């Protein structure tokens, strides 16, 4: 595991548009998953200890966001050949076991991760109703074996979004395991902190 920080995609960036399958092969178009107020995209995977740390609160978060008019989806972009625990069948099992209340999609080509500038798991991107980026960064300040996850940073950003306020002035990069790139598929930003 290589501890990696998120790249902090510029605010105002439009949602990269992709259609990706979930672990059962059902296709979802990202922009269609937004609620009346916006969309939260979470780059996650099955095996990362940082994602496992926040997993207990991800399903309730998805339900809470839906009530606020914000859609949510998860994307795994890891190389499943090298990390089979992150393959589609295992993703579907994880989503069912944890009661994910949002689609959990597989980015086999890793094109979506590159378009978002996703660097780590977890890596979060919040878009407004016009699908423009208003938050990117950490879930909260907890880490594996350091505090209980609450999603405090994400919830503050969502509260500002729903209230029609400007994006949060302070946005702290997320931290987690690096996305497991296929050999030769690493983006230009890989390995830069």
N, C-alpha and C positions, 0 to 999 in steps of 0.2 A: 504494500500500500504506500503510495506517495501522497503525502498531504499536499493539497493543491487549493489555491484561492480562486474564486470566480473572477471572470475577466471584466465584469462591470460594463456590459453593453451600454452605449449611450442612451439616456432617457429620450423618449420621443420616437425611438426606433419602431417601425411598424412590425406587427407580428409576422414572423416568417411563415409562409403558408405551405403546409404539407398535409398529405393524407397518409396516415400510418395505420397499420393493423394492431389490434390488441393481441394478447397471447392466444386467443381463440381464432384469430384470423379475421375478425370483424373490423372493417376499415372505418376510420374517423378522420374527418377534415378538421384541423385544429381550429380555424376561425368559427366553425359551426358549434363549438363547445362553449363559447362565451355566454355569460348571462347578460341581463340587461345592463349591469354595471361594469362587467369586465371578465377577465380570464386569468387564472393563475396556472402557469406551466411549471412543473417540477421535474427536473432531470434527476431520476432516482435509479436504483437497481436493487437486486435481491441480496447481494453478498456484502455490500459495504457496511462497516460498523457505524459510520456516521448516519446512514439511512436507517439502519436497524435501531439506532438510538431514538430517532424521531417517529418511527413507524407507529407506535401506539397512539399518536395524536394525529396522524395523517387522515385516517378515515373520518374521525369526528370533525376535523378541519374542513374536509370536503363538504360534509353535510351543513356545517355552519356557514360556509361561503355560499352554498346554494340558497340558503334562506336570505342572504344579503344581496342576491342577484349577481353573484360572481361564480362563474364556472371554474372547474379545475380539471386538470389532466396530468398524468405522470408519463414520462418518456424514459425508456431505458435505451441507451445508445452503446452499451458495452459490447465488445466482441465476444459473442456467445461461443465461438469455437474455442477460444482460449479460456473463457470463464463460463462454463456450461450452466452454472447456477443462475445465470442471467438470461438464459434462453427463453423463448416464448412460452413453452409448456410450463416451465417453472414460474414464469411471470403470472400466468393465469392462476396457478395454484396459490401463489403468494397473495394475489389480489383477493381471491376467495377466502383464504384463511384469515387475512387481516380485515376483511370486510371493507375494502376500498370502495368509496362512494363515488368514484370518478374513473374514467377510462385510464388504463395503464397500457401504453402503446410501445411498440418495438420499432426502433430506428435502425434497421439492419445495415443500411448503407452509411450510417453516421452523418448523413447530409443535414439532418435537422439539427444535430448538436453543433455542427460547424456553423450553420446559419444563425443560430442563437449565440454563438461564441461560448457555448457551455464548456466548462473545463473540469467540473468536479461533480461528485454526487454526495449530497444533494446540491442542486443549483436551481434557484428560483427566479422566475420572471413574471411580474404582474403587469397586465395590460388593461387599459381603460375600455370604455364602451366602444371607442373608435379603434380599438386594437392597437393603441400606441403604448409603448413601454413607460410605466410610471414607477416601477420599483424593480430592482435586481439586487440580490444580496442574501444575507444570512437569514435562516429560519428564526433563530434566536441566539442568545449567547451561550447556551448549553452545548456541551460536547460529550462524546462517550465518556462515561465515568466522571463527568463534571456537571452536575446539575440535572434537573428534570426538564424535559422539553416542554415548551409552552406555545411556541410559534409567535411569541410576543412581537418580533420585528415584522413578520408578515401581517399579523393582525392590525398593527398600527398603520401599516401601509394601506391595508384594505379599508380600515375605518376612514382614513383621509380620502381615499378614492370614493367611497360610498357617500361621504359628506360633501363631495364636490370641492374639496380643498386641493391645493397644489401638492405635487409629490413631496415626500419627506425630504428635508434638506440633508439629513444625515442618513446615509445608506452604507452599511458595512459589508464588505465582500463576504460571501459565503465561503465555507471551508469544508473539505471532505476529501475522499479518495479521488484521484484523477480518473477521468473517463478512460476506459480501457480501449485504446484505439487499435484498429487492425494494423498490422505491419505495413508501413508505407502510406497509411491514411492519416497520419498525424497532421493536425492543422498547424499553421504558422505560429499560433499563439501557444502551442503545447510546450510545457517546460519553462515558460516565462512567468515570473512572479511579479 
